[in-house]
Structures are given as structure tokens and as C-alpha cells.
């Protein structure tokens, strides 16, 4: 645990990269502490001084433990906007890591990773770990975005598109000039995959309709629900399972999630977020 569960550790912004017009990636460092490491899929509570605190997936490389932690934040509210606008040298508060991870150790031989929009931030660390461990027979990354200019992690996407460790599929809803890729839903790319269902684990993160459609597509191709894992995000406030704001059905997502298998998630995704 990084500092106290309930008291944020002050961290300095030591690097930032603008991913697109409303999304940035921040690298944070705590001067007096060594970051304890994390499991891909976990999150931290990140505090903008004087504004508030939100949960953010850890999007850094889990194979390179040091004194920093990496988060990607999209400006959609007061806290995320303040964090998105943070400059190098600014101080933010960090608690965690919290929650469950993607658990790649128990995954099968073929890994299918599906991300929509900023959901790529929650699976990036899993893809990096899958590359580093070298135990997977196949890694497929299917990424969807509204427009090509909305795609995150362009350096990573360029590297993955040229390498032989990850099969990269990009889809956008609306094409822009010079876009030569697929236009349509990520599920269309998934329908084209040739799978061995019994040897496949699927990781899903993105808008809930996208996760539902992607999970149904994979189930239709024979993948069992227990081999489909989704990252659920609701109103997390404490990170420790105490306040109850993130309750979804029988789960407290900051404690029992955010990553759960689709046997548990399927009925819960029918509950609309307020």
C-alpha cells in the first residue's frame, strides 16, 4: 500500500504527455517513498488539491517498478479536469493501489484484449506484462475510438503494429482524413477472429454497451463466461469498501472489483448507472 489507505501521499508530476485534446498521461513520483508495485487492472485514488479525488486506473508498465506511478486522465469533470491540466512540478495526492487485477497468471494461452476509448488505459499495463512474460501463444489487442485523433498511446500503437508480439486491430466510429483503417464497431473486428475458445481469455474495458456487445460476441464464438473478464467502474469514493458508494448488486467494486468475470458482471451490467 502506498502510504496510508485513507491519507493521500503527496506526489509530484514529473512528466506529462498529451494523448489528445482532452486526455493526458501523468507520471507521478513520491520524493520519500518507493512505489510498491501493482497488479495490472488495479486503480489508485488520485487527489487534486482543493478540488477532490477520483479513481484512476494505473496505466504504467508493471515490469518496471520504481518510484513513479503512471495515470491517464480524461477531462470529464471538475477533478479530472484539474488533473488533466496539471503541469510538471505540481503536487497531487495518491492512495492505493486498490482492487482486483486482470490476473494474467491464470489466463489461458490466447489473450484477447478489447478496449474502447479511455478504457485502453486500464488494459495497457496488461498488454505490456503479456509482452514481457512471453508465455502467451497469441495476444490480440482490439482498440476502438470515436475518431482516429482520439486514440491513446500513439507510440505504443505504432510499436505494436510493427511488432510480432501483439496483433493490433484499430476501429473508429468516424474516419478522418488519411485514415486507412477500419470504420465501425470493435465487435466487427472480433467477429473476424479465428479462435480456439477453450484456450482463450478475454479482457474487456470501455463503455458498458461496448463491453456487453463484445462479451456477447465472444460468448457466441464459444468462449465461456468465466474466461471473459471486465473492468467495471461506478461511483468509487473511499477505495476501501467502507463507504458503499460503489455498490453494484452484491459487489463493492473498489474491493471486489474493478475486474470481475462475466458470470458476475452480466446481470450487473443490466443495472443502469445513475
Buried (B, 14 or more C-beta within 10 A) or exposed (E): EBBEBEEBBBBBBEEBBEBBEBBBBBBBBBEEBEBEBBBBBBBBBBBBEEBBBBBBBBBBBBEEEEBBBBBBBBBEEEBBBBBBEBEEEBBBBBBBBBBBBBBBEEBBEBBBBBBBBBBBBBBBBBBBBBBEEEEBEBBBBBBBBEEBEBBBBEEBBEBBBEEEBBBBBBBBEEEEEEBEBBEEBBBBBBEEBEBEBEEBBBBBBBEBEBBBBBBBBBBEBEBBBEBBBBBBBBBBBBBBBEBEEBBBBEBBBBBBBBBBBBEBBBEBBEEEEE
